[in-house]
Amino acid sequence: MSEAITKSRFRRTVFWAGALNLAYFGIEFTVALAIGSVSLFADSIDFLEDASVNLLIVLALGWSLRQRARLGMVLAGILLLPGLATLWMAWQKFLHPVPPSPVVLSVTAVGALLVNAACALMLARHRAHGGSLAKAAYLSARNDVLANIAIILAGAVTAYLWRAAWPDLLVGLGIAAMNADAAREVWIAAREEHGAAA
């Protein structure tokens, strides 16, 4: 398969992944604010971040290796933003530890899981030949699937075992930690590309 066809398919895949992320951001953000969920808030901000990353990737596909590597370093910083937003929301929840509705929490997380799983499957085919940009998009979608499973479990724990704000709060902080690790991996890949381009 020619490089032009591969790049075109990757661009189309990333565009649709970005559109799905942007659409579900609106849903999850609204629900997170309505029920006071740290984990859904963190995940909704992550959907917005993913949509932004995917848009930047679509724009940067025609750039040189060095320019794409620089953008990869910027994306590593962008990946940290949901973690910072989560820390702020976690602090608010710590001050007012009211548990979110476990049913609404879990149902919303199931929807997010379906969206992120679809994005991860679409992007998985391209992660080997798309450089740090493809890696950023894929890692973000993959981490989000894991985060959604954790949110569903937090809802179950809140409903059946521990009627408290802590399961939601702990999962939200875990999502922040996952985003920090993804940022580190993208930064390393981008630095290696930048070195190769030089």
trRosetta pair geometry for C-beta under 8 A, 3 or more apart (Angstrom, degrees):
i j d omega theta_ij theta_ji phi_ij phi_ji
1 5 5.3 -109 180 79 94 126
1 6 5.6 111 122 -57 115 95
2 5 4.8 93 61 7 85 100
2 6 6.9 -149 97 -4 45 88
3 6 5.5 -55 -147 39 34 114
3 7 6.1 35 155 -20 68 107
4 7 5.8 -55 -146 37 28 110
4 8 6.3 30 154 -21 63 107
5 8 5.6 -54 -148 36 31 113
5 9 6.4 30 154 -17 65 106
6 9 5.9 -57 -150 37 29 109
6 10 6.3 28 153 -19 64 108
6 126 7.8 145 180 -123 89 93
6 129 6.6 -36 168 105 142 140
7 10 5.6 -54 -145 37 31 112
7 11 6.2 35 154 -22 65 105
7 61 5.8 136 -170 173 105 124
8 11 5.7 -52 -147 34 30 112
8 12 6.5 28 154 -16 63 106
9 12 5.8 -55 -148 38 32 110
9 13 6.2 34 153 -21 65 107
9 126 7.5 -170 108 -84 95 119
10 13 5.6 -55 -146 37 31 113
10 14 6.2 27 157 -17 66 108
10 61 7.0 156 95 -121 112 135
10 126 4.6 126 -113 -136 99 145
10 130 5.6 162 -147 -97 147 121
10 134 6.7 -61 -154 -94 129 114
11 14 6.0 -57 -145 39 27 108
11 15 6.3 32 154 -24 62 107
11 58 5.6 94 -153 -132 82 77
11 61 5.4 -76 -84 -13 105 168
12 15 5.7 -52 -149 32 30 115
12 16 6.6 23 157 -13 64 105
13 16 6.2 -62 -153 39 29 104
13 17 6.3 29 152 -19 65 109
13 122 4.9 176 -159 161 103 106
13 123 6.3 152 147 -86 122 58
13 125 7.6 -143 -109 58 165 109
13 126 6.2 171 69 -18 153 143
14 17 5.5 -53 -144 38 33 114
14 18 6.3 37 154 -21 65 105
14 54 4.8 -179 176 -157 84 90
14 57 4.9 -109 -172 96 152 126
14 58 5.4 -172 102 -65 119 85
14 123 7.3 75 -88 -103 68 100
14 126 7.9 -87 -50 75 94 162
14 137 5.9 -76 -119 -121 99 164
15 18 5.8 -58 -154 35 28 112
15 19 6.5 27 152 -19 64 105
15 54 7.0 157 -92 156 22 111
15 58 5.4 78 -75 -95 83 140
16 19 5.5 -49 -144 35 36 112
16 20 6.4 38 156 -18 66 103
16 122 6.8 -113 84 -173 115 166
17 20 5.9 -55 -150 37 30 111
17 21 6.3 31 152 -20 64 108
17 50 7.4 -95 147 158 97 109
17 54 5.2 -161 90 -115 97 148
17 119 4.3 98 -137 -138 99 99
17 122 5.8 -165 -68 81 106 135
17 123 6.0 39 -79 -54 156 111
17 137 6.5 87 102 -174 155 118
17 141 6.8 -66 -158 -77 129 135
18 21 5.6 -56 -147 37 31 113
18 22 6.3 30 157 -19 66 106
18 50 7.2 -165 -112 132 57 75
18 51 4.8 98 -163 -144 74 60
18 53 7.8 -157 -100 72 99 60
18 54 3.1 -159 -71 96 102 133
18 55 5.3 127 -152 -50 153 70
18 58 7.1 -74 -6 -21 151 127
19 22 5.9 -54 -146 36 30 110
19 23 6.4 30 156 -19 63 107
19 51 7.7 102 -67 -129 16 101
20 23 5.9 -57 -149 35 30 111
20 24 6.4 14 161 -7 66 109
20 115 5.3 174 163 -160 112 100
20 118 6.7 -130 -162 88 168 123
20 119 5.9 -159 78 -68 137 107
21 24 6.3 -65 -146 43 27 99
21 25 6.3 42 154 -35 64 102
21 47 4.8 -178 -171 -168 79 74
21 48 7.5 175 148 -73 101 18
21 50 4.1 -133 -142 95 154 111
21 51 4.0 -164 98 -62 112 82
21 54 6.6 144 25 7 139 138
21 115 7.2 139 -86 155 48 123
21 119 6.8 55 -56 -87 96 154
22 25 5.6 -43 -150 18 31 120
22 26 7.5 32 156 -18 58 97
22 47 7.3 163 -81 151 21 95
22 48 7.3 70 -113 -114 60 54
22 51 3.9 100 -63 -122 83 150
23 26 6.5 -58 -170 26 33 108
23 27 7.3 22 144 -9 64 107
23 115 7.9 -157 76 -128 98 140
24 27 5.3 -53 -152 39 49 113
24 28 5.8 38 156 -14 79 109
24 47 5.3 -124 90 -144 91 149
24 111 6.8 179 -137 136 116 102
24 112 6.1 135 168 -107 137 68
24 115 4.7 -51 -44 -66 158 176
25 28 6.2 -66 -142 44 25 101
25 29 5.8 24 164 -20 66 115
25 44 5.5 106 -151 -169 61 75
25 45 8.0 81 -142 -91 103 16
25 47 3.7 -171 -80 106 80 118
25 48 4.5 102 -136 -62 146 74
25 51 6.4 -71 -25 -12 139 136
26 29 6.1 -55 -137 36 22 109
26 30 6.4 22 162 -18 59 111
27 30 6.2 -67 -159 35 24 109
27 31 6.5 15 155 -12 64 111
27 108 7.3 -176 138 -143 100 97
27 111 6.9 -77 120 121 145 146
28 31 5.8 -57 -146 41 33 109
28 32 6.0 38 155 -26 68 107
28 40 5.6 -152 -176 -174 92 92
28 43 6.0 -90 169 101 148 98
28 44 3.8 -168 107 -90 104 96
28 47 6.1 121 42 0 136 147
28 108 5.9 126 -117 175 75 115
28 111 7.7 -166 -73 88 94 114
28 112 5.8 58 -86 -78 136 119
29 32 5.7 -52 -144 33 28 114
29 33 6.6 24 159 -13 62 105
29 41 7.4 68 -128 -126 60 56
29 44 3.9 152 -70 170 68 146
29 45 7.5 99 -96 -56 102 56
29 47 7.8 -124 -39 55 95 123
29 48 7.6 46 -59 -40 132 118
30 33 6.2 -60 -153 38 27 105
30 34 6.3 25 153 -20 63 112
31 34 5.5 -60 -146 37 32 113
31 35 6.2 -4 168 8 70 109
31 37 7.4 -6 126 28 83 128
31 40 5.9 -85 99 168 99 151
31 44 8.0 172 52 -69 85 134
31 104 6.4 -165 -166 164 113 109
31 108 4.7 -178 117 -104 164 151
32 35 6.9 -75 -142 50 21 84
32 36 7.8 73 169 -101 54 4
32 37 4.9 -102 -137 61 69 93
32 40 3.6 -164 -92 108 96 104
32 41 4.1 152 171 -68 140 63
32 43 7.7 177 -75 53 135 86
32 44 5.2 -121 -6 -6 143 138
32 108 7.9 -178 -56 141 69 160
33 36 7.5 25 -166 -72 27 44
33 41 7.3 95 -60 -95 60 100
34 104 7.9 -94 96 157 113 153
35 40 7.3 55 63 37 111 149
35 100 4.1 73 142 -154 107 100
35 101 4.8 -96 -137 20 129 93
35 104 5.3 176 -67 93 153 136
35 105 6.6 -142 116 -63 153 81
36 93 7.0 139 166 -103 96 94
36 96 7.9 -82 -164 105 142 113
36 98 6.0 29 99 80 154 106
36 100 5.5 -164 76 -88 71 88
37 40 3.8 50 97 23 128 108
37 41 6.1 173 94 -17 66 84
37 100 4.0 16 -77 -70 89 163
37 105 5.6 154 -104 -109 145 101
37 168 5.4 -111 -146 -162 78 135
37 172 7.8 172 159 -68 68 122
38 41 5.6 -58 -148 36 28 114
38 42 6.3 28 156 -19 65 106
38 86 6.7 83 178 -158 91 80
38 89 4.9 155 -127 124 77 110
38 90 5.2 73 -145 -87 140 65
38 93 4.8 -65 -55 -21 119 155
38 165 7.9 82 -4 177 116 98
38 168 5.3 126 38 140 91 93
38 169 5.1 64 33 -106 152 52
38 171 7.6 142 90 71 98 78
38 172 3.4 -70 129 -41 103 164
38 173 7.8 5 140 -32 136 68
39 42 5.8 -51 -147 36 30 110
39 43 6.3 25 155 -15 64 109
39 105 7.4 63 66 -158 117 112
39 109 7.7 -1 122 -87 119 123
39 147 7.6 178 -170 177 96 95
39 150 7.3 -142 -149 109 137 97
39 151 4.6 167 141 -109 134 97
39 154 5.9 133 -12 52 164 162
39 168 5.0 -123 -3 -162 108 71
39 169 7.8 -110 -40 -63 87 14
39 171 4.2 8 -97 97 133 111
39 172 4.2 -121 -75 -65 55 78
39 175 6.4 130 -141 -13 72 135
40 43 5.6 -56 -142 42 33 110
40 44 6.0 37 156 -24 67 105
40 100 7.4 161 8 -162 122 173
40 105 6.5 -131 -41 -133 123 74
40 108 5.9 23 -119 108 131 139
40 109 7.1 -109 -90 -67 91 85
40 151 6.7 104 -68 -149 68 140
41 44 5.8 -54 -146 33 27 110
41 45 6.6 25 156 -15 62 104
41 85 7.2 -138 145 138 99 104
41 86 6.9 148 100 -108 96 65
41 89 4.6 178 101 -138 151 168
41 172 7.0 19 56 -127 93 127
42 45 6.0 -57 -152 37 29 108
42 46 6.3 32 148 -22 63 109
42 82 5.9 91 -168 171 71 100
42 83 7.8 40 -147 -98 110 35
42 85 6.8 159 -112 94 60 94
42 86 3.8 36 -103 -98 111 114
42 89 6.7 -145 -54 54 79 140
42 147 7.7 -125 108 -169 111 138
42 172 4.6 151 -12 -148 137 82
42 175 4.4 127 129 86 138 141
42 176 6.3 -93 -140 -54 137 80
43 46 5.2 -53 -150 36 35 118
43 47 6.7 44 149 -25 65 95
43 109 7.5 87 47 -112 174 81
43 112 5.9 28 154 -163 137 161
43 144 6.9 110 -146 -145 92 90
43 147 5.7 169 -98 131 106 130
43 148 6.9 102 -136 -80 146 72
43 151 6.5 -32 -35 -56 150 150
43 175 6.3 -99 -66 -138 74 159
44 47 5.5 -42 -153 26 38 114
44 48 6.9 36 148 -15 63 100
45 48 5.6 -51 -155 36 38 112
45 49 6.3 41 146 -20 67 105
45 81 7.1 -135 159 123 116 91
45 82 4.4 154 107 -121 107 84
45 85 4.6 -176 -130 80 172 153
45 86 7.1 -145 47 -51 139 79
46 49 5.3 -50 -144 38 36 115
46 50 6.2 40 153 -23 66 102
46 82 4.3 44 -75 -116 73 161
46 140 7.4 180 -178 -169 98 97
46 144 6.0 170 132 -100 133 107
46 147 7.3 54 52 69 169 168
46 175 6.9 -103 -42 173 144 122
46 179 6.7 -132 -107 -85 112 128
47 50 5.7 -52 -147 34 30 113
47 51 6.5 33 153 -20 63 103
47 112 7.4 -106 -68 -133 124 105
47 115 7.9 23 -119 111 118 143
47 144 7.7 99 -76 -134 68 143
48 51 5.7 -51 -150 33 32 112
48 52 6.5 32 151 -18 64 105
49 52 5.7 -56 -151 37 32 112
49 53 6.2 34 152 -20 67 105
49 78 6.0 158 -156 155 101 95
49 79 6.8 116 165 -110 137 41
49 81 5.8 170 -98 68 126 114
49 82 5.2 -92 -12 -42 148 109
49 140 7.4 -142 110 -150 102 136
50 53 5.6 -51 -144 36 32 112
50 54 6.2 31 157 -18 65 106
50 119 7.5 38 169 168 141 164
50 137 7.6 95 -156 -139 84 66
50 140 5.1 165 -105 142 97 134
50 141 6.9 102 -141 -71 136 70
50 144 7.1 -16 -61 -49 147 148
51 54 5.9 -56 -148 37 28 110
51 55 6.4 30 153 -20 63 106
52 55 5.8 -55 -150 35 31 111
52 56 6.4 30 153 -17 65 106
52 78 6.6 -138 103 -173 124 140
53 56 5.8 -57 -151 37 31 111
53 57 6.3 33 151 -22 65 106
53 75 5.6 83 -130 -141 101 111
53 78 6.2 166 -78 105 93 140
53 79 7.6 46 -80 -71 138 80
53 136 5.8 -139 -173 136 131 117
53 137 6.1 177 126 -89 116 72
53 140 6.3 132 60 -16 160 167
54 57 5.5 -51 -147 33 34 114
54 58 6.5 37 154 -21 65 101
54 137 5.9 86 -91 -118 79 115
55 58 5.8 -51 -151 32 33 112
55 59 6.6 29 152 -15 64 107
56 59 5.7 -59 -151 40 33 111
56 60 6.0 17 158 -12 69 117
56 71 6.3 179 159 -173 116 121
56 74 7.8 -132 -176 96 156 120
56 75 6.7 -176 91 -83 145 105
57 60 5.9 -67 -139 43 28 103
57 61 6.8 52 160 -55 63 88
57 133 4.6 137 -125 -180 100 114
57 134 7.6 115 -151 -71 137 46
57 136 7.3 -170 -74 72 122 117
57 137 5.9 -18 -40 -53 165 126
58 61 6.5 -31 -157 -13 28 113
60 63 4.8 -38 -169 8 72 128
60 67 6.9 -160 -157 127 101 101
60 68 5.6 130 153 -107 117 77
60 71 4.9 -70 -122 15 161 176
60 133 6.4 -164 86 -103 124 147
61 133 7.6 -161 -87 108 67 163
63 67 3.8 -108 171 92 123 128
63 68 5.1 155 87 -53 112 80
63 71 7.2 105 64 -10 160 135
64 67 4.7 93 54 10 78 102
64 68 6.9 -145 94 -4 39 88
64 197 7.1 106 142 -145 101 132
65 68 5.8 -57 -146 40 29 110
65 69 6.2 33 154 -24 65 106
65 131 7.4 -165 -137 -110 81 155
65 193 6.0 -141 175 178 93 100
65 196 7.0 -76 151 95 139 101
65 197 4.3 -175 103 -91 107 114
66 69 5.6 -52 -148 33 30 113
66 70 6.6 32 152 -19 62 102
66 193 8.0 179 -99 137 34 89
66 194 6.3 75 -137 -131 66 65
66 197 3.8 175 -72 145 79 152
66 198 7.2 100 -105 -58 114 64
67 70 5.7 -52 -152 34 33 112
67 71 6.5 33 150 -17 65 104
68 71 5.5 -52 -148 38 36 112
68 72 6.3 46 148 -27 65 101
68 131 6.0 56 133 105 135 153
68 132 7.0 151 142 50 92 98
68 133 5.8 -73 -169 -31 107 121
68 193 6.8 -72 96 147 94 148
69 72 5.3 -47 -152 29 34 119
69 73 6.9 37 149 -20 62 97
69 131 7.7 -93 -77 173 70 131
69 132 6.4 91 -119 21 56 139
69 190 4.9 136 -165 -168 66 73
69 191 7.6 127 -177 -77 110 14
69 193 3.7 -164 -98 101 111 108
69 194 3.8 172 141 -65 142 73
69 197 5.9 -144 0 0 143 137
70 73 5.7 -49 -157 30 37 111
70 74 6.8 36 145 -16 65 101
70 190 7.5 140 -68 -179 10 118
70 194 6.7 95 -60 -97 62 116
71 74 5.4 -51 -152 36 40 114
71 75 6.2 44 148 -23 69 103
71 133 6.8 18 99 -85 116 106
71 190 7.8 -143 75 -131 47 129
72 75 5.5 -50 -146 35 33 114
72 76 6.7 44 150 -27 62 96
72 131 7.2 -105 -69 139 139 101
72 132 3.3 30 -127 112 147 138
72 133 6.0 -105 -82 -60 92 62
72 135 7.9 40 -138 56 120 106
72 136 6.4 -163 -135 -39 77 129
72 186 5.9 -152 -178 171 88 91
72 187 7.7 158 137 -103 89 30
72 189 6.4 -105 176 95 143 91
72 190 3.0 -176 105 -97 119 117
72 193 6.5 82 26 43 154 138
73 76 5.5 -42 -155 22 36 117
73 77 7.2 34 148 -13 60 98
73 187 6.1 64 -125 -128 66 71
73 190 4.6 -169 -54 123 67 147
73 191 7.1 86 -86 -62 106 69
73 194 7.3 16 -38 -43 123 139
74 77 5.8 -55 -163 35 39 111
74 78 6.5 40 143 -21 69 104
75 78 5.2 -50 -145 35 40 116
75 79 6.4 50 152 -28 67 98
75 132 7.5 158 54 139 131 103
75 133 7.2 131 -11 -114 162 61
75 136 4.7 -3 139 -136 144 159
75 186 5.7 -95 101 158 102 146
75 190 7.5 159 47 -62 99 144
76 79 5.8 -47 -154 25 31 116
76 80 7.5 34 147 -22 57 99
76 136 7.6 -111 -66 -106 58 117
76 183 4.6 102 -170 -168 70 75
76 184 7.4 101 -156 -68 115 16
76 186 4.4 -172 -87 91 85 105
76 187 3.8 88 -135 -65 163 84
76 190 6.4 -121 -29 15 122 139
77 80 5.8 -52 -165 22 41 113
77 81 7.8 57 143 -37 63 89
77 183 7.1 92 -73 -152 18 121
78 81 5.8 -30 -168 -3 47 118
79 82 7.5 -44 -176 22 43 99
79 136 7.1 -131 -60 -151 125 98
79 140 6.8 -130 -116 -90 106 106
79 179 5.5 -172 165 -177 82 86
79 180 7.8 154 124 -94 99 23
79 182 5.3 -131 -176 98 143 102
79 183 3.8 -176 85 -81 120 89
79 186 6.3 132 -12 27 151 143
80 83 5.4 -60 -166 39 55 117
80 84 6.3 53 143 -22 82 103
80 179 6.6 142 -109 133 32 106
80 180 6.3 54 -114 -102 82 66
80 183 5.0 35 -55 -82 82 164
81 84 5.7 -55 -149 34 36 109
81 85 6.4 33 156 -15 69 105
82 85 5.6 -56 -147 40 36 111
82 86 6.1 41 153 -25 68 106
82 175 7.2 -76 136 138 119 105
82 176 7.0 -153 116 -106 78 64
82 179 5.1 -158 69 -104 108 167
83 86 5.5 -53 -147 34 30 114
83 87 6.6 35 153 -23 63 100
83 175 7.7 -165 -96 114 68 70
83 176 3.6 105 -137 -155 79 82
83 177 7.4 118 -124 -47 120 25
83 179 4.6 -158 -49 76 102 125
83 180 5.4 66 -83 -51 165 89
84 87 5.7 -48 -151 29 34 112
84 88 6.9 34 151 -17 62 101
84 176 7.8 136 -30 -140 26 114
85 88 5.8 -54 -156 34 36 112
85 89 6.4 30 151 -13 68 107
86 89 5.7 -57 -146 42 35 108
86 90 5.9 39 154 -25 69 107
86 172 5.2 -179 -162 169 109 93
86 173 6.8 163 143 -92 121 39
86 175 6.1 -173 -106 83 159 103
86 176 4.2 -147 75 -68 141 111
87 90 5.5 -51 -142 35 30 115
87 91 6.5 36 155 -23 62 102
87 173 7.8 72 -93 -112 64 79
87 176 6.2 98 -49 -127 81 160
88 91 5.8 -53 -156 30 30 112
88 92 6.8 29 148 -16 62 104
89 92 5.5 -53 -154 35 37 114
89 93 6.4 35 150 -17 68 105
89 172 6.7 -109 94 -179 114 148
90 93 5.6 -55 -147 39 33 110
90 94 6.2 40 151 -26 66 104
90 169 5.8 105 -139 -154 88 88
90 172 5.5 179 -80 105 101 128
90 173 5.8 72 -106 -68 153 91
90 176 7.8 -66 -25 -21 138 145
91 94 5.5 -49 -146 31 32 116
91 95 6.7 31 154 -17 62 103
92 95 5.9 -56 -154 35 31 110
92 96 6.7 -24 162 31 66 100
93 96 6.6 -81 -139 67 29 69
93 97 6.2 68 162 -102 70 56
93 98 7.9 -116 -146 40 75 62
93 165 5.6 -175 176 170 106 134
93 168 7.3 -129 -161 101 155 108
93 169 5.2 -170 113 -95 138 107
93 172 7.7 110 21 38 155 157
94 97 6.6 9 -140 -67 25 94
94 169 6.9 106 -68 -140 74 144
97 164 6.9 -6 159 -175 115 83
97 165 3.9 -150 -168 31 76 140
97 166 7.4 15 -158 -50 123 69
97 169 7.5 -40 -126 -42 93 143
98 165 6.0 71 66 -70 19 121
99 102 7.4 -7 154 -51 117 87
99 158 5.3 161 -169 -154 130 122
99 163 5.9 -130 14 179 163 60
99 164 5.5 157 -66 146 118 11
99 165 4.8 -142 -79 -72 57 56
99 167 7.9 38 -131 40 108 95
99 168 6.7 142 -144 3 68 128
100 104 7.1 -108 157 74 100 104
100 105 5.0 108 108 -67 121 120
100 158 7.2 3 63 173 70 171
100 165 7.5 87 -11 -123 69 74
100 168 5.4 105 16 -87 112 163
101 104 4.1 47 92 24 119 111
101 105 6.1 174 87 -19 59 87
102 105 5.4 -55 -142 37 30 118
102 106 6.2 25 162 -16 66 108
102 155 4.3 131 -166 -167 74 72
102 156 7.1 135 -177 -66 121 17
102 158 4.1 -173 -89 90 114 108
102 159 3.6 -166 112 -58 159 91
103 106 6.1 -58 -148 39 27 105
103 107 6.2 22 158 -15 64 110
103 155 7.1 132 -71 -177 16 120
103 159 6.9 89 -53 -92 68 132
104 107 5.9 -55 -139 40 29 108
104 108 6.1 28 161 -17 64 110
105 108 6.3 -66 -153 38 21 107
105 109 6.3 17 154 -16 61 113
105 151 6.6 -140 167 170 92 93
105 154 6.8 -90 149 96 138 96
105 155 3.9 -178 94 -95 109 110
105 158 7.0 46 46 46 154 145
105 168 6.8 -97 -133 -99 149 116
106 109 5.6 -58 -146 39 31 112
106 110 6.4 37 154 -25 66 101
106 151 7.4 170 -105 129 47 79
106 152 5.0 75 -140 -137 83 64
106 155 3.3 -160 -55 100 92 160
106 156 6.5 85 -91 -46 137 70
106 159 7.7 -35 -21 -23 135 134
107 110 5.7 -48 -151 28 33 113
107 111 6.9 34 150 -16 61 101
108 111 5.8 -52 -157 34 36 113
108 112 6.5 35 147 -17 66 106
108 151 8.0 -74 88 141 87 135
109 112 5.4 -52 -146 39 38 114
109 113 6.2 46 151 -27 67 101
109 148 5.0 156 -176 -160 86 75
109 151 3.8 -168 -113 102 140 118
109 152 4.6 -159 105 -61 134 72
109 155 6.6 -159 17 -15 136 133
110 113 5.4 -47 -147 31 32 117
110 114 6.7 35 153 -20 62 100
110 148 7.6 129 -88 172 21 113
110 152 6.3 83 -64 -96 74 120
111 114 5.9 -53 -154 32 32 110
111 115 6.6 28 152 -14 65 106
112 115 5.8 -57 -150 39 34 110
112 116 6.0 25 157 -13 69 111
112 144 7.2 -115 161 168 102 105
112 148 4.7 -165 100 -110 102 122
112 151 7.4 23 60 56 138 149
113 116 6.0 -60 -140 43 27 105
113 117 5.9 28 160 -21 65 110
113 145 6.3 78 -144 -139 72 64
113 148 3.7 175 -77 133 80 144
113 149 6.7 94 -110 -58 126 61
113 152 7.0 -3 -42 -38 140 128
114 117 5.9 -53 -140 36 25 110
114 118 6.5 27 157 -19 60 107
115 118 5.9 -59 -155 35 28 111
115 119 6.5 24 152 -16 64 108
116 119 5.5 -54 -146 39 36 111
116 120 6.1 36 155 -21 69 105
116 141 5.5 169 -165 -162 77 71
116 144 3.9 -142 -132 108 142 113
116 145 4.7 -168 119 -68 118 67
116 148 5.9 178 33 -17 140 139
117 120 5.7 -52 -143 37 31 111
117 121 6.3 31 157 -18 64 106
117 145 5.4 92 -78 -110 70 117
118 121 6.0 -57 -149 37 27 110
118 122 6.4 27 154 -18 63 108
119 122 5.7 -57 -149 37 31 111
119 123 6.1 15 160 -9 67 114
119 141 4.1 -141 110 -128 107 132
119 144 7.7 15 65 62 130 136
120 123 6.0 -65 -141 45 27 102
120 124 6.1 44 157 -44 65 102
120 138 6.8 85 -139 -154 66 65
120 141 3.9 -178 -75 130 72 113
120 142 5.0 112 -127 -76 124 59
120 144 7.6 -162 -53 57 112 96
120 145 5.6 -33 -21 -34 153 131
121 124 5.8 -39 -142 11 28 119
122 125 7.3 -63 175 18 33 105
123 126 5.8 -73 -163 45 52 104
123 127 6.4 67 147 -53 82 94
123 134 7.0 169 -172 -165 95 79
123 137 5.1 -146 -140 122 144 105
123 138 4.4 -168 131 -91 119 75
123 141 5.5 134 33 25 140 150
124 127 6.0 -36 -147 -2 35 116
124 138 6.2 113 -87 -136 47 118
126 129 6.6 -86 -164 57 57 80
126 130 4.7 44 154 -32 96 131
126 134 4.9 -131 126 -142 95 130
126 138 7.4 -167 73 -60 81 118
127 130 6.3 -63 -120 34 24 109
127 134 4.9 179 -116 139 43 108
127 135 5.8 89 -156 -91 92 55
127 137 8.0 -147 -92 71 86 87
127 138 4.1 -6 -87 -26 122 165
128 134 7.9 -59 29 112 26 145
129 134 7.2 46 76 18 43 167
130 133 5.7 -97 151 77 99 86
130 134 2.3 95 82 -35 129 137
130 135 7.1 -177 84 -23 94 61
130 137 7.8 -37 114 35 150 118
131 134 6.0 105 51 17 49 96
131 135 7.0 -92 125 -3 34 100
131 189 7.2 145 173 157 60 114
131 193 5.7 64 -160 -97 114 145
132 135 5.3 -56 -144 41 35 116
132 136 6.2 44 155 -28 68 100
132 186 5.8 101 -171 -162 98 73
132 189 4.0 158 -102 115 92 109
132 190 4.2 99 -149 -73 170 71
132 193 5.5 -109 -16 -5 117 142
133 136 5.7 -49 -151 28 29 112
133 137 6.8 23 153 -13 62 104
134 137 5.9 -56 -150 39 34 108
134 138 6.0 28 156 -15 69 111
135 138 5.9 -59 -141 42 29 107
135 139 5.8 26 164 -17 67 112
135 185 7.1 -128 155 132 122 104
135 186 6.1 169 106 -107 105 75
135 189 5.2 16 61 74 160 177
136 139 6.2 -57 -139 39 22 106
136 140 6.3 23 160 -20 59 112
136 182 7.7 100 -139 163 58 103
136 186 4.6 60 -91 -119 89 133
137 140 6.0 -61 -151 35 25 112
137 141 6.6 18 156 -13 63 109
138 141 6.0 -61 -151 39 31 106
138 142 6.1 28 156 -18 68 110
139 142 5.7 -55 -142 39 30 111
139 143 6.1 30 160 -18 66 108
139 182 4.6 156 139 -142 122 106
139 185 6.1 176 -119 82 163 135
139 186 6.7 -144 46 -57 147 98
140 143 6.0 -55 -145 37 25 108
140 144 6.4 28 154 -23 60 109
140 182 6.1 112 -79 173 60 154
141 144 5.6 -57 -150 33 30 115
141 145 6.9 37 152 -24 63 98
142 145 5.9 -49 -159 24 35 112
142 146 7.0 29 149 -11 64 103
143 146 5.7 -56 -156 38 39 111
143 147 6.2 41 147 -22 70 106
143 178 4.7 155 -163 156 120 123
143 179 6.9 142 136 -77 154 55
143 182 5.4 -78 -33 -59 154 136
144 147 5.3 -50 -144 37 36 115
144 148 6.3 40 155 -24 66 102
145 148 5.9 -53 -150 32 29 111
145 149 6.8 31 151 -18 62 102
146 149 5.8 -52 -154 33 33 112
146 150 6.6 33 150 -17 64 106
146 178 6.8 -179 85 -126 125 156
147 150 5.6 -58 -153 37 34 113
147 151 6.4 36 150 -22 68 103
147 171 7.5 117 -160 174 72 96
147 174 7.4 170 -117 105 80 97
147 175 4.6 64 -130 -107 125 101
147 178 6.4 -144 -67 50 105 156
148 151 5.5 -49 -146 33 35 113
148 152 6.5 39 153 -20 65 101
149 152 5.8 -52 -152 33 32 113
149 153 6.5 31 150 -16 64 106
150 153 5.6 -55 -150 39 33 112
150 154 6.3 39 150 -24 66 103
150 171 4.7 164 140 -139 109 110
150 174 6.1 -114 171 88 163 142
150 175 7.5 -168 74 -60 139 88
151 154 5.5 -49 -148 32 34 115
151 155 6.6 38 151 -20 63 101
151 168 7.9 44 -138 -126 74 71
151 171 5.6 142 -86 152 56 149
152 155 5.7 -53 -156 32 32 113
152 156 6.7 31 148 -17 64 104
153 156 5.5 -53 -149 36 37 112
153 157 6.2 37 153 -19 68 104
153 167 7.8 -134 117 -175 73 121
153 171 7.7 160 71 -90 91 134
154 157 5.7 -51 -144 38 32 111
154 158 6.2 33 155 -19 64 107
154 167 4.0 160 -150 145 82 103
154 168 5.2 122 161 -81 135 51
154 170 7.4 -180 -109 63 119 89
154 171 4.4 -81 -55 -21 143 146
155 158 5.7 -56 -146 38 29 111
155 159 6.2 25 156 -18 64 110
155 167 7.9 -164 -40 117 22 133
156 159 5.8 -58 -145 38 29 109
156 160 6.0 -18 172 18 67 114
156 161 7.8 41 130 4 69 104
157 160 6.9 -79 -132 53 19 80
157 161 4.9 -49 -156 47 63 117
157 162 5.5 -9 160 37 91 99
157 167 4.4 166 86 -108 127 155
158 161 7.7 -20 -44 52 11 74
158 162 6.5 -56 -103 80 40 69
158 163 6.3 77 -173 -116 64 44
158 164 7.1 -131 -123 49 81 46
158 167 5.1 -137 -55 50 88 136
158 168 6.6 24 -62 -36 140 97
159 163 7.9 52 -115 -91 15 80
162 166 6.9 -53 137 59 131 109
162 167 6.2 133 80 -36 117 115
164 167 7.0 115 76 -2 81 83
165 168 5.9 -68 -170 49 57 109
165 169 5.5 56 139 -27 86 115
166 169 5.3 -59 -137 41 34 113
166 170 5.9 33 166 -20 71 106
167 170 6.0 -57 -145 36 26 108
167 171 6.4 23 158 -15 62 108
168 171 6.0 -58 -149 38 28 109
168 172 6.3 32 153 -22 63 108
169 172 5.7 -55 -151 34 30 114
169 173 6.6 26 154 -15 64 104
170 173 5.8 -55 -150 37 33 109
170 174 6.4 37 149 -22 65 105
171 174 5.3 -52 -149 34 35 116
171 175 6.6 41 151 -23 66 99
172 175 5.7 -48 -153 29 33 113
172 176 6.9 36 148 -19 62 101
173 176 5.5 -48 -154 31 39 116
173 177 6.7 40 148 -19 66 101
174 177 5.6 -52 -151 35 36 112
174 178 6.5 38 151 -20 67 102
175 178 5.7 -51 -148 34 34 112
175 179 6.5 35 154 -19 64 104
176 179 5.9 -56 -152 35 31 111
176 180 6.6 34 150 -21 63 104
177 180 5.6 -52 -152 32 34 114
177 181 6.7 32 152 -17 66 103
178 181 5.8 -56 -152 36 34 109
178 182 6.4 34 152 -19 67 104
179 182 5.6 -51 -146 36 35 112
179 183 6.4 41 153 -23 65 103
180 183 5.6 -52 -152 32 31 115
180 184 6.7 35 149 -21 63 102
181 184 5.5 -49 -152 31 36 114
181 185 6.6 35 151 -18 66 103
182 185 5.7 -54 -150 36 35 110
182 186 6.3 31 154 -16 68 106
183 186 5.9 -57 -146 39 30 108
183 187 6.2 35 154 -23 65 108
184 187 5.7 -55 -149 34 29 114
184 188 6.5 29 154 -19 64 104
185 188 5.9 -53 -151 34 31 111
185 189 6.5 28 154 -15 65 106
186 189 5.7 -56 -148 39 33 110
186 190 6.1 31 155 -19 67 109
187 190 5.8 -58 -146 39 28 109
187 191 6.2 29 156 -21 65 106
188 191 5.8 -54 -146 34 29 111
188 192 6.5 28 154 -19 63 105
189 192 5.8 -55 -152 35 31 111
189 193 6.5 31 152 -17 65 105
190 193 5.6 -53 -148 37 35 112
190 194 6.2 37 152 -22 67 105
191 194 5.6 -51 -146 35 31 113
191 195 6.4 34 153 -19 63 105
192 195 5.7 -54 -150 36 31 112
192 196 6.4 31 152 -19 65 105
193 196 5.6 -55 -147 37 33 111
193 197 6.3 33 154 -20 67 105
194 197 5.8 -53 -148 35 31 111
194 198 6.5 31 153 -20 63 105
195 198 5.8 -55 -149 34 31 111
